[in-house]
Amino acid sequence: MPLAALVQVAGTRWQIVENFQASKGLAALDQHQVRTWISWHRWTVLAMLAHAFLAVTAAAEHRAHAVVHMLIPLTGNEIRHLLVSLREHAQRDIEHVLRWSRGRRPHQAHARACHYKRREHVATP
């Protein structure tokens, strides 16, 4: 095997591992009690579909809307949180949940900027 092919396979494996980690956190891929092959297969397919939905929705949102100053782009985690909030708090209207998200995201953007600034400061001797 050429070295370039081995590097490509190793890079692909890393993407797969990261996607499974994200699916565990976002779509509860690891929350199933395995009893039969059929139930495990169904749960895995549903979890992967949920993760794909979140990833595609976040990518479409990022592509469709320019990043608003001082707001982080909608992530899969933020979209999942919005959907759960809408489901659990049905008495609240969608505008309330969106206002809450718009209020939370500037804080996240500030925290991200401070984190990157600190990492940059620590990395440079």
Secondary structure per residue as TSV (DSSP state, phi and psi in degrees):
chain	resnum	aa	ss	phi	psi
A	1	M	-	360.0	135.8
A	2	P	-	-70.3	153.2
A	3	L	H	-61.2	-36.8
A	4	A	H	-62.0	-39.0
A	5	A	H	-66.6	-40.2
A	6	L	H	-64.7	-40.2
A	7	V	H	-65.0	-40.1
A	8	Q	H	-63.3	-42.5
A	9	V	H	-64.7	-42.8
A	10	A	H	-63.1	-40.8
A	11	G	H	-64.4	-39.4
A	12	T	H	-65.3	-40.4
A	13	R	H	-61.5	-40.6
A	14	W	H	-62.0	-41.2
A	15	Q	H	-62.3	-40.9
A	16	I	H	-64.4	-43.9
A	17	V	H	-61.9	-43.8
A	18	E	H	-63.5	-39.7
A	19	N	H	-64.9	-39.9
A	20	F	H	-66.2	-39.7
A	21	Q	H	-62.4	-43.0
A	22	A	H	-64.5	-39.7
A	23	S	H	-64.9	-34.8
A	24	K	H	-63.1	-43.9
A	25	G	H	-77.9	-41.6
A	26	L	H	-86.9	-39.2
A	27	A	H	-116.5	12.0
A	28	A	-	58.3	41.6
A	29	L	T	-61.3	-31.2
A	30	D	T	-95.7	14.4
A	31	Q	-	-97.5	6.5
A	32	H	-	-92.0	138.0
A	33	Q	-	-89.5	106.7
A	34	V	-	-74.9	121.8
A	35	R	-	-122.0	-38.7
A	36	T	S	-137.0	160.9
A	37	W	H	-61.9	-40.6
A	38	I	H	-64.8	-45.5
A	39	S	H	-65.8	-38.9
A	40	W	H	-63.3	-43.1
A	41	H	H	-62.1	-45.2
A	42	R	H	-62.4	-45.7
A	43	W	H	-62.3	-43.6
A	44	T	H	-63.5	-43.0
A	45	V	H	-62.9	-44.8
A	46	L	H	-64.3	-41.7
A	47	A	H	-65.2	-41.0
A	48	M	H	-68.8	-35.8
A	49	L	H	-65.2	-40.4
A	50	A	H	-63.6	-42.5
A	51	H	H	-65.1	-41.9
A	52	A	H	-62.4	-41.7
A	53	F	H	-59.1	-46.7
A	54	L	H	-64.1	-41.7
A	55	A	H	-66.9	-43.5
A	56	V	H	-68.2	-40.1
A	57	T	H	-64.4	-42.8
A	58	A	H	-64.6	-42.0
A	59	A	H	-65.9	-41.5
A	60	A	H	-66.4	-40.1
A	61	E	H	-64.7	-41.5
A	62	H	H	-65.7	-38.7
A	63	R	H	-74.4	-36.5
A	64	A	H	-78.0	-32.9
A	65	H	S	-119.6	130.4
A	66	A	-	-64.0	146.8
A	67	V	-	-65.9	123.9
A	68	V	-	-72.9	139.1
A	69	H	T	-55.1	132.1
A	70	M	T	68.2	20.3
A	71	L	-	-123.9	134.1
A	72	I	-	-73.6	152.8
A	73	P	-	-65.3	154.9
A	74	L	-	-62.7	129.1
A	75	T	-	-105.7	170.5
A	76	G	H	-59.1	-39.1
A	77	N	H	-65.3	-41.8
A	78	E	H	-66.8	-40.2
A	79	I	H	-64.7	-42.4
A	80	R	H	-61.4	-42.4
A	81	H	H	-63.5	-40.9
A	82	L	H	-62.9	-44.2
A	83	L	H	-64.4	-41.8
A	84	V	H	-65.4	-41.2
A	85	S	H	-61.7	-41.0
A	86	L	H	-65.9	-37.7
A	87	R	H	-71.6	-43.3
A	88	E	H	-78.0	-27.0
A	89	H	T	-117.3	64.0
A	90	A	T	-63.2	-25.1
A	91	Q	T	-72.2	-22.1
A	92	R	S	-81.8	147.6
A	93	D	-	-85.4	165.8
A	94	I	H	-64.8	-31.7
A	95	E	H	-63.3	-37.5
A	96	H	H	-62.5	-46.0
A	97	V	H	-65.3	-40.4
A	98	L	H	-67.7	-38.6
A	99	R	H	-61.8	-40.8
A	100	W	H	-61.2	-43.5
A	101	S	H	-65.4	-42.9
A	102	R	H	-66.0	-27.2
A	103	G	H	-77.7	-29.1
A	104	R	H	-82.1	-35.8
A	105	R	H	-67.9	-31.8
A	106	P	H	-63.4	-36.8
A	107	H	H	-62.3	-42.2
A	108	Q	H	-65.0	-39.0
A	109	A	H	-64.3	-41.8
A	110	H	H	-64.2	-43.9
A	111	A	H	-62.8	-40.4
A	112	R	H	-63.9	-44.8
A	113	A	H	-61.6	-43.3
A	114	C	H	-64.2	-39.9
A	115	H	H	-63.1	-46.9
A	116	Y	H	-64.3	-39.1
A	117	K	H	-64.1	-42.4
A	118	R	H	-66.1	-41.8
A	119	R	H	-63.0	-39.9
A	120	E	H	-65.2	-41.5
A	121	H	H	-65.9	-40.8
A	122	V	H	-71.0	-35.6
A	123	A	H	-71.2	-32.7
A	124	T	-	-87.0	127.0
A	125	P	-	-76.4	360.0
